[in-house]
Amino acid sequence: MLSAEQIREKIFSRAEIFREYVRQKNWSSAKYAYFSASTMAVFMELNESDMAILFGNRAYREDDRDPVEGGLFDEDSVIRAFDECIKANRTYEIQPYPGNPTITEDYDSDVWNRQARADSPYKVYRRA
């Protein structure tokens, strides 16, 4: 069993792993490193100063005069990793429809093909 300090160190080590994946342009692994670190940090309820070190610190609306402080996870690199995953269709946020978890081809097609299916749960998009 890991102690709280060992878990904290593992979370902080994910930032170095993230930077290495960004350097290698391995975007999906970089995204996963960021996502796993942020999930673990929230789950372990890291204190506010550790969260600021990891993810940076943004001022509240009333404190707009304070500068934005960057964290170990560079905000521009995180955005780039997420964008590149979207471009390469390497996002896994969309899972098979809960009513029928064995059918996944519906999710591999584009939005217009999904909408054309009579049994599609997606009825939000309309062609112009």
Secondary structure, 3 states (H helix, E strand, C coil): CCCHHHHHHHHHHHHHHHHHHHHHCCHHHHHHHHHHHHHHHHHCCCCHHHHHHHHCECCCHHHCCCCCECCCCCHHHHHHHHHHHHHCCCCCCCCCCCCCCCCCHHHHCCHHHHHHCCCCCCCCCCCC
